[in-house]
């Protein structure tokens, strides 16, 4: 039989599952530029507060 010790795995150190959005916690569509680590949805909501401008 397997014990709890056998089933435990070490934490992920790299890959998509390691990076989460700092605002909502999702793993999808993370923006890592400028060390933002925010998903694109949260970035669109907070971009102006962070100092980004939208060009036309």
N, C-alpha and C positions, 0 to 999 in steps of 0.2 A: 504494500500500500504506500501511496505517496504521503508525505508529511508536509506540513506547512513550509518547512525549510526547503523542500524540493521545488515547491511552486513559486517561491519568491524570485523575482528577477531584478537585476540591477537597473537603476534609473537610466533613462535615455540620455545620451550626451549630445546627440546630433540628430538631424532630420526634422521633418515637418512637425511631428508630434511634440517636439521639445519646445517650440516657439509658440507662445500664446499672445493674444492681444492684451495689452495692459489695462484696457478699459472694460472689455466685455468677456474676455477669456476664450474666444474662439481660436481655432487652429487654421482657419482658411483665410487666404488672401492677405497675408501679413506684409506690411510695408516695413522693411528693415533699413531703408535709407535714412541717414541722419540719426540712426539708433532710435527710431520712433517705436518700432515693435507694436504697431497698431494695425487693426484690420482696415480694409479700404472703406468700410461703412462708417466706422468711428472716425476715421481720418476726414471724411467729407463733412462730418458734423462739427469737427473741432479745428479744421484747417485755419480758419481766419483768426481764431484765438491764439494759435501757434505762430502766426505771422506769415502764413502763406497767402498769396494772392492768386485769384483766378484770372487768367488772361483770356481775351475773347478772340 
